[in-house]
Amino acid sequence: MKVLRAVAFAACLTIVLTPPAADAQILPSEPFSFAGGRVTIGGDVSATFGELDPGWFDYTDYQHSALRMLRIDVSTAVNAGAHVTLLAQVRTENLGMLRPYGLYARLRPWAKRNVDINVGRVPPTFGAFARRTYANDNPLIGYPLAYQYLTTMRPDAVPANAAELLDRRSSGWRVRYTLGNQQPDRGVPLVTAFRYDTGVQVHAETARLRGTAAVTTGTVANPLFHDDNSGQQIAARVEARPVAGLILGASGARGPFVGATAARGAVGDGHDREFTQTAWGGDVEYSRGHYLLRSETVVSDWRLPIVRPPLLDLPLRAVSTSIEGRYKIAPGLYAAARVDHLGFSEITGTPAQGTLPWDAPVTRVEIGGGFSIVHNLLAKISIQRNTRDGGRAKRRDTLVAGQLAFWF
């Protein structure tokens, strides 16, 4: 029945939004251009409807389910001269608050060299999937666990000891600790796919090699607009394209993670920059003919204050690996699948708790496909199976969703 409901939803969206053949140009297919081409406006809209998620497997930064979301993005680029472009992107989810997703100036010092300097709320530096989070770039509906699943890490609150951290396993959607902000709130993923960070970013590329480096106020798990700990993150990514169809990428980032208020509440003043998040990533993509294969691994280490026994075994490590593939069955029609696992390092709590991973490991398998109604209108359906090894929240869930994505 779940599958039938999702199919029915996708079919209804397709019927409602598919333009008649004689009026196929009703939907805009290119960004709008003004002022002689100096101003362009584009958009991206995705409507997703899926099963309720009682296990909170698909909960996101902004307290929405990724499988029940209407997301609207509007992007603007203003060419302010030969060397300066101003870019802005605003986003709303489920018709809620309108947020400035991206807002930055792009400077190109040399007209004949492919070097950009971005200043402001800049695009992600770390990772491969962070650069293809739009619905038309994601062959499935769900997100890789590293970029979406909420762990029990919070930048504004920390556990007093290992026992408290183990007691909160699997509650990242609404976790509470005794030090720092004591109000229940969501945790963070390893790397968020839903927010940009603020700072300075430099990008350069040649035909076979691309490099990006950035200094920002937050971390990859917790991008910020205003700094909360007087420290900056340094992030970098290198991408090589040795042969046609093959992309090899490596990323790294390190910065203070725990906010000043939480650090002060745990160990006093003067330690803001000691409690860090360090992340590494490696990714491979290969495409040929009808096939596209991708794999990405993300490793994140957190260092938290050590307050009282039982002590935390630092760093707290999380490792996520995803493998996905897409096969084009016919023009405009494809099938896709992704296998994903998120694991955590072990710590020792009370004698009754024993030694356990500091959060509950999760495995996700998602299969689905998509059909292009027109070249910029895509209908998708997917079936997602989530399994959680331990914790207090629901441990297994099968979720079905349909999605319609439109962009111009």
N, C-alpha and C positions, 0 to 999 in steps of 0.2 A: 504493500500500500504506500509506503514511503516513496518508493521509486515512481509509482504511478502519479502521486501528487506532484512530485518535482517535474516529471515529464509534462503534466498538464499545465503547470505554471509556466514552463519555458515555451510551450506551444501557444498559450494565451498571449504572452508577451510578444512572441513572434508575429502572431496574427494581427495584434493591435498596432504594432510599430512598423511592420513591413509596408513600405509604400507600394501602391499599385504600379504595374509596369509602365503605364503611360505617364506616371508622375514620379518616376524613380529619382528625380533630382530635387524632390521636396526637402530631403535631409541634406544639410550642408556637408560637404565632403572636404573642404579646405578651411584653414584658419581665415578669419576675416582680416582684411588689410585696409589701413587708413593712412592718410597723410603721405601719399605717394609711396607707400610700402614701408614707411618708417615705424608704423605701429601695427602690430599683429595681435589678434586675440583668438585663442583656441580653447577647446573644452573637452572634457572627458566625463561621461556619465555611465555609472554602472548600477544596475538594480539587481539585488540578490535576495532570493527568498529560499530559506531552507528549514530543516527541522529545528525545533528548540534544542538547546545545548545544555542539558542539566549538569553535565560534567565540566562546564566552563573550558572546554578544550580550545574553542575558537574565539575567546574573549580577547579584546584588543586594548591598546593604550587608553582610548577614549571611551571605555566601558560600553562598547558595542560588540555584538557578535559579527565576525567576518562573514558568516553565512546568512545574516539577516541585516542587510545594509543597503541603503540608497546613498551612493557617494557621488558628489558633484564637484568637479574641479574646473576652474577657469584660470587660464594662463594668459599673461600679457607680456609682450616684449616691445620695448621702445628703443629704437636705434637713435642714440644721442650723438652720433658722429662716427667717424671711421674707426675709432678705438674704444668706444664706450657703448654698451647696451645695458639698459635697465630691465630687469625681469621680476615679475611678481606672479605668485600663484596663490589663490585662495581656495579653501575647501570647506565643504559642509558634509556631515554624515548624518543621515536620517533627519535632514532638515533642521538640524540643531544649530549651534553657534557657528558663525562664519569665521574660520581661522586662517591667518596668514601662513600657509604651508611653506612657501619660499618667497624671499624678498631680498634681492641682491643686485649689485652692480657687477657686470662682467667687463673687465678691462683687457684689451688686446694691445700690448705695447708695440708689437711689430706686425705690420700688415702682412708680411710674407713668411712669418713663422707661426706655427700652430701652437701658440702659448697663450693661455688665458689665466687671468687672476680674478677670482670671484670674492666679493666682500659683502657680508651681510648674513642673512639666513640662507646658507648654501646647500647645494645637493650633497647626498652622502658620498663620502670618500671610501668607506670600508665596504667590502663584500661585492658579490655579483648580483644577488637577487635584489638588493636595495635599489638597483638601477632599472629594474623592470617590474615595479610594483603595480603599474596600471593594469586594469582588467584585460586590455587587449594584448599586453605583453606576457601575461601569466596564462599558460595553457590550461590550468585548472582553476578552481574557484578558491580553495583554501590556500594558505600561505605555508612556506616551510617553517617548521617549529622554531628554528633559531631566530626568526624575524617576527614572530607573533606570539608564541606561547608565553604566558606570564609566569615567571618563576616567583619564588618567595623572597627575592632580593628587593629591598626598598632603599632609595637614596636618602630618605628623610626619617628613617627609623631602622634600628638594628636590634638583633636579639642579644639578650644578656649573656647567653651561654649556648653550648651545643644542644642541651636538652630542649631549650625553647625553640631553637631552629628546627629540630627534628619534629617537635610537636606541631609545627605549622606546615608540614609537607603537603603538597598538592593544593594549598589554599591561596595561590598567587592572585586569584581574582579578587580576594578580599582578605588581606593578611594584616595582623596587628602584632606589634612588639612593645616591650616595656621601656625601651630607651628611644628618645627622640619623639617624633609625632606619634602619639598613642591612639589616634583615630584609625579605625580600619580603612585600608585603601588597597589599591592594586599594586602588584609587584611589577617588575620589568622583564622583558625578554632579553636574550643575549644581545641582540641587535634589533632596534626597532625599525620597522618598515613604514611607520606612520607619522614620523616627524623629522624635520630637518634641524641641523644644529646651526649655531651662530658663530661666525668667525671669518677667517681668511683661508682661501683655498687656491692652490696653484695647479694647473693642469697643462701638460705638454704631451705631444704625440708625434710619432713618425708613422710610416706605412706599416711597420711591424711591431712597434713598441709604444705603449702609453703609460704615463706616470701621473699620479695625483698625490698631493700632500696638503694637509690642512692643520691649522691650529684653531680649536674651537672651545667654547665655554663648557659644554657638557661632555658626556661620554657616548659611546655608540648605543648603550642601553638606555641612556637618559639624556637626550639632547635638550639644551636649555636656551632660552632667550636672555635671561638674566643669570649671571653666575651665582652659585650658592655656596662656594667653598674656596674662593680666591685662587683657583688653580685652573690650568688649561689642559685640554687633551691634544696630543699629537697623533695624527693618523696618516697613513700612507697606503697606496695601492699601486702595484705594477701589473701590467697586462701585456702579454706577448702573443703575437699572431704569427707563428713560424711558417705555417702553410695554410692554404685556403681551407676554411671551414673549421680550423682548430684555434681555440682561445685558451690560454693558460693564465690564471690570475693568482696573485698573492696579496694579502692585506694584513695590516697591523695597526693597533691603536692602543694608547695608554693615557689615562688621565684620572684625576681624583673623582671618586664616585660618591662617597658619603657627604651629605651636606654639612655645613658648619654647625648647625644647631644640633643635629644628631651626634656628631663627633664630640662636641663640647659636652653634651649630656652623658656620654659614655666615659670619656677619659680626660675632660677638661680642655682648656684652650691650647692652641699652638700645634694641633695635630691634623688640621683640615686636609692637608695634601698627602697624608700617609696612607689613607684608606682608598685604594685605587681599584679600577677595573682595567685589566690588560686583556686584549683580544687579538687572536690570530685567525686568519682565514686562508683557505686554499680552494680553488675552483677550476674546473675543466669543462669546456663546452666543445662538442664536435657535431657538425652538421654535414650531411651529404645526401643528395637526392631527396627522398621523402622522409629521411630520418633526422631527428635532432635529439642529442643526448647531453645531459648536464649532470654534474656532481659538484657538491660544495660541502666543505667541512668548516665549522666555526668552533673555536675553543675560547672560552672566556674564564679568566681568573679574577675573583674578587678577594680583596683583603679588607676585613672588618676589624673593629676594635675587639681586643680580648679583655673581657671584663671580669668574669669569675668562672670557677669550675662548674660543670665539665667544660674544659677549654675547647675552642674551635681549632680544628686542624687546618691551618691556612697554607696556601690559598684555597678558597672554595672554588672548585673547578666544575664547569659544565661543558660538555662536548656534544655538538649536534652534527649529524651527517645526513644529507639528503641526496637521493638519486632520482632523476626524472627523465622521462622520454616522451617524445611526440612523434606520431606517424601520420603523414598526410594520406588519407584513403582515396580521396578524389579532390578535384578543385573545390576549395572552400570547406572541405570536411576533413576533420582529423580526430584521432584518438590519442589520449595521453594518460600517463600514470606517474605517481610519485611515491617513493618509499622513504620514510623519515624516522630518525631516532634521536632522542635527546636524553643523555645520561648525565649523572652527577657523581662527584667524588664522595668518598665515605668519611663520616665523622662518628665519634663515639659519644653517646649521651649517658643517661643514667643506666644502672645495671638492668633495669626493666626494659629500656629501649634498646640497649646493645649498640652495635655498629651498623649503620645504615647510610645509604646515599642521603645527602643533606636535603634534597627534594626528590619527589617521586619520579622515576624515569618514565618517559612517554614514547610510544611508537605510533606512527600514523601511516596508513596506506590509503591513497586516494586514486581513484580511477575515474575517467570521464572523457568528454570530448566536446567538440564545438563545431558550429556550422556558420559560415559567413553568409548572412542574408544579402547584404551588399558589402562592398569592400571595407566599410567602416561601421558596420553593424553586425555584432557577433553574438550568437546565442550559445550558451554552454550548459552542461549538466554534469554533476559529479556525485560520486558516492564515496564517503570518507569513513574509515574505520579507525577509531582511536582506542588505545589500550594504555592504561596507567598502572604501573607496578607499585602499589601501596598508596599511602596517604588517606585522608579523610573524605575527599570528594569521590564522586562516582568514578569507577575504574574502567568502564567500557562503554562505548557509545558508537552507534552507526548513524551517520548523518547524511542526508541527501539534500542537494540544493540545485537550483537552476539560476542562471544569471543571463542578463542581457546587457551588453556593453556597446556604447556608441561614443565615437570621438571625431573631432574635426580640427 
